[in-house]
Amino acid sequence: MKCMYINNDGAGFADYIEIPEGTTVAQLFAQRVPGGQPSDYLIRVNRQPAVADQVLEAGDRISFTPTKIEGACPA
């Protein structure tokens, strides 16, 4: 099925991706952000916060936005 993936890590980009039916948010995160910790990202589906076991549907917009920026000074 086709979904829009928005990667806000680094320069960021958006693109349509093909994923298997029944893919969860956690599975897609593990594929797209290998070694990443979900707690370090704001994970949204269709602009709404998402849970790890949420099953993605055709046409969903998924975004992974880091909450910690490498090299930034703590406030």
MMTF fields as JSON, N, C-alpha, C and O atoms, coordinates in Angstrom:
{
  "mmtfVersion": "1.0.0",
  "mmtfProducer": "UNKNOWN",
  "numBonds": 299,
  "numAtoms": 300,
  "numGroups": 75,
  "numChains": 1,
  "numModels": 1,
  "chainsPerModel": [1],
  "groupsPerChain": [75],
  "chainIdList": ["A"],
  "bondAtomList": [4, 2, 8, 6, 12, 10, 16, 14, 20, 18, 24, 22, 28, 26, 32, 30, 36, 34, 40, 38, 44, 42, 48, 46, 52, 50, 56, 54, 60, 58, 64, 62, 68, 66, 72, 70, 76, 74, 80, 78, 84, 82, 88, 86, 92, 90, 96, 94, 100, 98, 104, 102, 108, 106, 112, 110, 116, 114, 120, 118, 124, 122, 128, 126, 132, 130, 136, 134, 140, 138, 144, 142, 148, 146, 152, 150, 156, 154, 160, 158, 164, 162, 168, 166, 172, 170, 176, 174, 180, 178, 184, 182, 188, 186, 192, 190, 196, 194, 200, 198, 204, 202, 208, 206, 212, 210, 216, 214, 220, 218, 224, 222, 228, 226, 232, 230, 236, 234, 240, 238, 244, 242, 248, 246, 252, 250, 256, 254, 260, 258, 264, 262, 268, 266, 272, 270, 276, 274, 280, 278, 284, 282, 288, 286, 292, 290, 296, 294],
  "bondOrderList": [1, 1, 1, 1, 1, 1, 1, 1, 1, 1, 1, 1, 1, 1, 1, 1, 1, 1, 1, 1, 1, 1, 1, 1, 1, 1, 1, 1, 1, 1, 1, 1, 1, 1, 1, 1, 1, 1, 1, 1, 1, 1, 1, 1, 1, 1, 1, 1, 1, 1, 1, 1, 1, 1, 1, 1, 1, 1, 1, 1, 1, 1, 1, 1, 1, 1, 1, 1, 1, 1, 1, 1, 1, 1],
  "groupList": [{"groupName": "MET", "atomNameList": ["N", "CA", "C", "O"], "elementList": ["N", "C", "C", "O"], "formalChargeList": [0, 0, 0, 0], "bondAtomList": [1, 0, 2, 1, 3, 2], "bondOrderList": [1, 1, 2], "singleLetterCode": "M", "chemCompType": "L-PEPTIDE LINKING"}, {"groupName": "LYS", "atomNameList": ["N", "CA", "C", "O"], "elementList": ["N", "C", "C", "O"], "formalChargeList": [0, 0, 0, 0], "bondAtomList": [1, 0, 2, 1, 3, 2], "bondOrderList": [1, 1, 2], "singleLetterCode": "K", "chemCompType": "L-PEPTIDE LINKING"}, {"groupName": "CYS", "atomNameList": ["N", "CA", "C", "O"], "elementList": ["N", "C", "C", "O"], "formalChargeList": [0, 0, 0, 0], "bondAtomList": [1, 0, 2, 1, 3, 2], "bondOrderList": [1, 1, 2], "singleLetterCode": "C", "chemCompType": "L-PEPTIDE LINKING"}, {"groupName": "TYR", "atomNameList": ["N", "CA", "C", "O"], "elementList": ["N", "C", "C", "O"], "formalChargeList": [0, 0, 0, 0], "bondAtomList": [1, 0, 2, 1, 3, 2], "bondOrderList": [1, 1, 2], "singleLetterCode": "Y", "chemCompType": "L-PEPTIDE LINKING"}, {"groupName": "ILE", "atomNameList": ["N", "CA", "C", "O"], "elementList": ["N", "C", "C", "O"], "formalChargeList": [0, 0, 0, 0], "bondAtomList": [1, 0, 2, 1, 3, 2], "bondOrderList": [1, 1, 2], "singleLetterCode": "I", "chemCompType": "L-PEPTIDE LINKING"}, {"groupName": "ASN", "atomNameList": ["N", "CA", "C", "O"], "elementList": ["N", "C", "C", "O"], "formalChargeList": [0, 0, 0, 0], "bondAtomList": [1, 0, 2, 1, 3, 2], "bondOrderList": [1, 1, 2], "singleLetterCode": "N", "chemCompType": "L-PEPTIDE LINKING"}, {"groupName": "ASP", "atomNameList": ["N", "CA", "C", "O"], "elementList": ["N", "C", "C", "O"], "formalChargeList": [0, 0, 0, 0], "bondAtomList": [1, 0, 2, 1, 3, 2], "bondOrderList": [1, 1, 2], "singleLetterCode": "D", "chemCompType": "L-PEPTIDE LINKING"}, {"groupName": "GLY", "atomNameList": ["N", "CA", "C", "O"], "elementList": ["N", "C", "C", "O"], "formalChargeList": [0, 0, 0, 0], "bondAtomList": [1, 0, 2, 1, 3, 2], "bondOrderList": [1, 1, 2], "singleLetterCode": "G", "chemCompType": "PEPTIDE LINKING"}, {"groupName": "ALA", "atomNameList": ["N", "CA", "C", "O"], "elementList": ["N", "C", "C", "O"], "formalChargeList": [0, 0, 0, 0], "bondAtomList": [1, 0, 2, 1, 3, 2], "bondOrderList": [1, 1, 2], "singleLetterCode": "A", "chemCompType": "L-PEPTIDE LINKING"}, {"groupName": "PHE", "atomNameList": ["N", "CA", "C", "O"], "elementList": ["N", "C", "C", "O"], "formalChargeList": [0, 0, 0, 0], "bondAtomList": [1, 0, 2, 1, 3, 2], "bondOrderList": [1, 1, 2], "singleLetterCode": "F", "chemCompType": "L-PEPTIDE LINKING"}, {"groupName": "GLU", "atomNameList": ["N", "CA", "C", "O"], "elementList": ["N", "C", "C", "O"], "formalChargeList": [0, 0, 0, 0], "bondAtomList": [1, 0, 2, 1, 3, 2], "bondOrderList": [1, 1, 2], "singleLetterCode": "E", "chemCompType": "L-PEPTIDE LINKING"}, {"groupName": "PRO", "atomNameList": ["N", "CA", "C", "O"], "elementList": ["N", "C", "C", "O"], "formalChargeList": [0, 0, 0, 0], "bondAtomList": [1, 0, 2, 1, 3, 2], "bondOrderList": [1, 1, 2], "singleLetterCode": "P", "chemCompType": "L-PEPTIDE LINKING"}, {"groupName": "THR", "atomNameList": ["N", "CA", "C", "O"], "elementList": ["N", "C", "C", "O"], "formalChargeList": [0, 0, 0, 0], "bondAtomList": [1, 0, 2, 1, 3, 2], "bondOrderList": [1, 1, 2], "singleLetterCode": "T", "chemCompType": "L-PEPTIDE LINKING"}, {"groupName": "VAL", "atomNameList": ["N", "CA", "C", "O"], "elementList": ["N", "C", "C", "O"], "formalChargeList": [0, 0, 0, 0], "bondAtomList": [1, 0, 2, 1, 3, 2], "bondOrderList": [1, 1, 2], "singleLetterCode": "V", "chemCompType": "L-PEPTIDE LINKING"}, {"groupName": "GLN", "atomNameList": ["N", "CA", "C", "O"], "elementList": ["N", "C", "C", "O"], "formalChargeList": [0, 0, 0, 0], "bondAtomList": [1, 0, 2, 1, 3, 2], "bondOrderList": [1, 1, 2], "singleLetterCode": "Q", "chemCompType": "L-PEPTIDE LINKING"}, {"groupName": "LEU", "atomNameList": ["N", "CA", "C", "O"], "elementList": ["N", "C", "C", "O"], "formalChargeList": [0, 0, 0, 0], "bondAtomList": [1, 0, 2, 1, 3, 2], "bondOrderList": [1, 1, 2], "singleLetterCode": "L", "chemCompType": "L-PEPTIDE LINKING"}, {"groupName": "ARG", "atomNameList": ["N", "CA", "C", "O"], "elementList": ["N", "C", "C", "O"], "formalChargeList": [0, 0, 0, 0], "bondAtomList": [1, 0, 2, 1, 3, 2], "bondOrderList": [1, 1, 2], "singleLetterCode": "R", "chemCompType": "L-PEPTIDE LINKING"}, {"groupName": "SER", "atomNameList": ["N", "CA", "C", "O"], "elementList": ["N", "C", "C", "O"], "formalChargeList": [0, 0, 0, 0], "bondAtomList": [1, 0, 2, 1, 3, 2], "bondOrderList": [1, 1, 2], "singleLetterCode": "S", "chemCompType": "L-PEPTIDE LINKING"}],
  "groupTypeList": [0, 1, 2, 0, 3, 4, 5, 5, 6, 7, 8, 7, 9, 8, 6, 3, 4, 10, 4, 11, 10, 7, 12, 12, 13, 8, 14, 15, 9, 8, 14, 16, 13, 11, 7, 7, 14, 11, 17, 6, 3, 15, 4, 16, 13, 5, 16, 14, 11, 8, 13, 8, 6, 14, 13, 15, 10, 8, 7, 6, 16, 4, 17, 9, 12, 11, 12, 1, 4, 10, 7, 8, 2, 11, 8],
  "groupIdList": [1, 2, 3, 4, 5, 6, 7, 8, 9, 10, 11, 12, 13, 14, 15, 16, 17, 18, 19, 20, 21, 22, 23, 24, 25, 26, 27, 28, 29, 30, 31, 32, 33, 34, 35, 36, 37, 38, 39, 40, 41, 42, 43, 44, 45, 46, 47, 48, 49, 50, 51, 52, 53, 54, 55, 56, 57, 58, 59, 60, 61, 62, 63, 64, 65, 66, 67, 68, 69, 70, 71, 72, 73, 74, 75],
  "secStructList": [7, 3, 3, 3, 3, 3, 3, 7, 1, 6, 6, 7, 3, 3, 3, 3, 3, 3, 7, 7, 6, 6, 7, 5, 2, 2, 2, 2, 2, 2, 2, 2, 1, 6, 6, 7, 7, 4, 4, 4, 3, 3, 3, 3, 3, 6, 6, 3, 3, 7, 7, 6, 6, 7, 5, 7, 7, 6, 6, 7, 3, 3, 3, 3, 3, 3, 1, 1, 7, 6, 6, 7, 7, 7, 7],
  "xCoordList": [0.843, 0.0, 0.885, 2.053, 0.335, 1.101, 0.785, -0.379, 1.839, 1.73, 2.741, 3.695, 2.536, 3.522, 4.376, 3.867, 5.685, 6.638, 7.359, 7.959, 7.293, 7.947, 9.071, 8.823, 10.301, 11.467, 11.958, 12.463, 11.813, 12.254, 13.617, 13.994, 14.347, 15.682, 16.699, 16.664, 17.589, 18.573, 17.903, 17.163, 18.163, 17.597, 16.106, 15.383, 15.642, 14.224, 13.792, 14.382, 12.774, 12.205, 10.857, 10.55, 10.07, 8.803, 8.748, 9.187, 8.206, 8.099, 7.04, 6.77, 6.446, 5.521, 6.327, 7.306, 5.91, 6.578, 5.531, 4.349, 5.99, 5.15, 5.49, 6.653, 4.47, 4.672, 3.637, 2.559, 3.964, 3.018, 1.782, 1.87, 0.647, -0.577, -0.274, 0.466, -0.832, -0.657, 0.582, 0.848, 1.36, 2.56, 2.164, 1.258, 2.843, 2.569, 3.546, 4.551, 3.224, 4.095, 5.474, 6.492, 5.515, 6.791, 7.631, 8.847, 7.008, 7.741, 8.339, 9.496, 7.557, 8.065, 9.184, 10.177, 9.038, 10.089, 11.39, 12.451, 11.319, 12.515, 13.181, 14.407, 12.4, 12.957, 13.602, 14.68, 12.944, 13.38, 14.389, 15.15, 14.403, 15.331, 16.072, 15.905, 16.894, 17.584, 18.475, 19.263, 18.333, 19.124, 18.56, 19.07, 17.511, 16.896, 16.018, 15.476, 15.886, 15.017, 13.717, 13.754, 12.575, 11.304, 11.091, 10.429, 11.652, 11.487, 12.192, 11.932, 13.08, 13.797, 13.101, 13.643, 11.896, 11.176, 9.724, 9.108, 9.197, 7.768, 7.228, 7.558, 6.41, 5.917, 4.438, 3.627, 4.101, 2.715, 2.228, 2.991, 0.936, 0.249, -0.918, -1.774, -0.95, -1.99, -2.071, -3.154, -0.897, -0.72, -1.158, -1.212, -1.466, -1.881, -0.835, -0.223, -0.617, 0.319, -0.097, -1.284, 0.894, 0.619, 1.177, 2.167, 0.53, 1.023, 1.767, 1.538, 2.649, 3.528, 2.772, 3.188, 1.663, 0.958, -0.126, -0.911, -0.175, -1.154, -0.83, 0.3, -1.838, -1.664, -1.869, -2.874, -0.909, -0.98, -1.96, -2.146, -2.583, -3.552, -3.103, -2.344, -3.573, -3.234, -3.586, -4.663, -2.67, -2.894, -2.477, -2.532, -2.058, -1.606, -0.358, 0.435, -0.208, 1.001, 1.722, 1.188, 2.933, 3.694, 4.904, 5.623, 5.129, 6.31, 7.054, 6.45, 8.385, 9.285, 10.134, 10.978, 9.919, 10.631, 11.47, 10.921, 12.793, 13.619, 13.315, 13.097, 13.305, 13.095, 14.425, 14.483, 15.488, 16.837, 17.661, 17.772, 18.23, 19.03, 20.5, 20.958, 21.233, 22.639, 23.422, 23.32, 24.199, 25.037, 24.373, 25.029, 23.075, 22.373, 22.715, 22.887, 22.81, 23.088, 21.799, 20.747, 21.864, 20.654, 20.238, 21.081, 18.957, 18.441, 18.389, 17.98],
  "yCoordList": [-1.18, 0.0, 1.239, 1.174, 2.348, 3.581, 4.555, 4.824, 5.075, 6.079, 7.182, 6.98, 8.345, 9.42, 9.398, 9.432, 9.341, 9.344, 10.681, 11.085, 11.368, 12.665, 12.481, 12.222, 12.615, 12.464, 13.858, 14.586, 14.223, 15.537, 15.475, 16.401, 14.404, 14.236, 14.784, 14.418, 15.639, 16.233, 17.233, 18.107, 17.106, 18.035, 17.812, 18.733, 16.599, 16.29, 16.111, 16.689, 15.319, 15.105, 14.426, 13.913, 14.424, 13.701, 12.891, 13.347, 11.687, 10.835, 9.782, 9.415, 9.303, 8.189, 6.904, 6.717, 6.025, 4.739, 3.633, 3.843, 2.473, 1.281, 0.454, 0.13, 0.114, -0.731, -1.857, -1.701, -2.984, -4.091, -3.77, -3.03, -4.328, -4.213, -4.726, -5.697, -4.088, -4.528, -3.996, -4.354, -3.142, -2.564, -1.621, -0.802, -1.741, -0.857, 0.322, 0.314, 1.318, 2.491, 2.053, 2.53, 1.157, 0.692, -0.023, 0.166, -0.833, -1.543, -0.565, -0.707, 0.419, 1.403, 2.226, 2.516, 2.605, 3.362, 2.565, 3.11, 1.289, 0.44, 0.337, 0.257, 0.337, 0.252, 1.559, 1.559, 2.669, 3.969, 4.678, 5.522, 4.343, 4.991, 3.887, 3.75, 3.1, 1.997, 2.508, 3.436, 1.887, 2.287, 3.485, 3.85, 4.106, 5.262, 4.85, 3.745, 5.733, 5.506, 6.275, 7.494, 5.604, 6.304, 7.461, 8.445, 7.341, 8.411, 9.702, 10.759, 9.627, 10.803, 11.452, 12.379, 10.969, 11.457, 11.75, 11.092, 12.745, 13.004, 12.231, 12.543, 11.237, 10.346, 10.621, 10.504, 10.989, 11.354, 10.627, 10.334, 10.353, 9.808, 10.739, 10.958, 11.278, 12.235, 13.41, 13.858, 13.894, 15.047, 14.806, 15.746, 13.57, 13.232, 12.33, 11.514, 12.465, 11.561, 10.106, 9.781, 9.25, 7.847, 6.93, 7.253, 5.782, 4.762, 3.7, 3.541, 2.983, 2.028, 0.943, 0.546, 0.456, -0.66, -0.224, -1.051, 1.071, 1.561, 0.976, 1.07, 0.374, -0.202, 0.906, 1.617, 1.037, 2.077, 1.674, 0.49, 2.682, 2.46, 3.206, 4.173, 2.754, 3.402, 4.883, 5.252, 5.725, 7.165, 7.888, 9.117, 7.156, 7.807, 8.648, 8.349, 9.719, 10.56, 10.341, 10.647, 9.811, 9.461, 10.379, 10.569, 10.953, 11.8, 11.424, 11.122, 11.45, 11.215, 12.472, 12.762, 13.217, 14.47, 14.338, 14.096, 14.494, 14.369, 15.482, 16.634, 15.114, 16.103, 16.584, 17.585, 15.865, 16.234, 16.485, 15.616, 17.666, 18.015, 17.921, 18.578, 17.102, 16.875, 18.18, 18.911, 18.459, 19.642, 20.858, 21.877, 20.767, 21.909, 21.99, 20.967, 23.197, 23.423, 23.284, 23.747, 22.658, 22.562, 23.934, 24.777, 24.143, 25.45, 25.548, 26.578],
  "zCoordList": [0.0, 0.0, 0.0, 0.383, -0.423, -0.581, 0.562, 0.857, 1.197, 2.254, 1.977, 1.226, 2.581, 2.479, 3.739, 4.86, 3.527, 4.63, 4.638, 3.642, 5.785, 5.952, 6.961, 8.138, 6.494, 7.358, 7.723, 6.869, 8.972, 9.428, 10.11, 10.829, 9.893, 10.461, 9.462, 8.287, 9.904, 8.994, 8.066, 8.517, 6.773, 5.796, 5.604, 5.225, 5.86, 5.731, 4.293, 3.381, 4.095, 2.777, 2.956, 4.032, 1.919, 1.903, 0.62, -0.436, 0.721, -0.457, -0.202, 0.942, -1.274, -1.154, -1.058, -1.78, -0.165, 0.007, -0.088, 0.183, -0.474, -0.49, 0.742, 0.978, 1.528, 2.701, 2.678, 2.105, 3.298, 3.318, 4.169, 5.149, 3.787, 4.591, 5.992, 6.148, 7.006, 8.388, 9.07, 10.217, 8.391, 9.001, 10.133, 9.979, 11.263, 12.393, 12.381, 11.67, 13.177, 13.318, 13.82, 13.319, 14.799, 15.357, 14.302, 14.254, 13.466, 12.421, 11.412, 11.017, 10.998, 10.043, 10.661, 9.994, 11.924, 12.606, 12.615, 12.312, 12.956, 13.011, 11.641, 11.561, 10.57, 9.223, 8.794, 8.2, 9.093, 8.585, 9.484, 9.012, 10.775, 11.714, 12.483, 13.695, 11.767, 12.443, 13.57, 13.39, 14.726, 15.879, 16.623, 17.682, 16.082, 16.739, 17.904, 17.928, 18.855, 20.009, 19.803, 19.634, 19.81, 19.61, 20.59, 20.258, 21.796, 22.786, 22.37, 22.945, 21.377, 20.891, 19.696, 19.095, 19.344, 18.166, 18.491, 19.33, 17.814, 17.817, 16.616, 15.472, 16.875, 15.827, 15.611, 16.53, 14.379, 14.073, 12.823, 11.902, 12.83, 11.659, 11.37, 12.227, 10.178, 9.782, 10.757, 11.133, 11.153, 12.044, 13.489, 14.283, 13.832, 15.196, 15.835, 15.146, 17.156, 17.825, 17.585, 17.551, 17.422, 17.11, 18.188, 18.844, 18.361, 19.286, 18.479, 17.28, 19.146, 18.47, 17.714, 16.626, 18.277, 17.641, 16.661, 16.198, 16.341, 15.365, 13.994, 13.515, 13.372, 12.039, 11.005, 11.03, 10.104, 9.077, 7.982, 7.699, 7.37, 6.302, 5.059, 5.142, 3.911, 2.644, 2.72, 3.189, 2.255, 2.232, 3.496, 3.541, 4.539, 5.773, 5.503, 4.611, 6.307, 6.276, 7.593, 8.659, 7.519, 8.704, 8.8, 7.82, 9.987, 10.159, 11.433, 12.462, 11.337, 12.455, 12.614, 11.766, 13.69, 13.927, 15.195, 16.269, 15.091, 16.294, 17.291, 16.915, 18.564, 19.618, 20.181, 20.895, 19.854, 20.297, 19.044, 18.179, 18.953, 17.78, 18.152, 19.088, 17.417, 17.708, 17.615, 16.63, 18.644, 18.654, 19.277, 19.491, 19.573, 20.172, 21.651, 22.313, 22.161, 23.569, 24.376, 23.935, 25.542, 26.364, 26.868, 27.176, 26.948, 27.408, 28.892, 29.428]
}
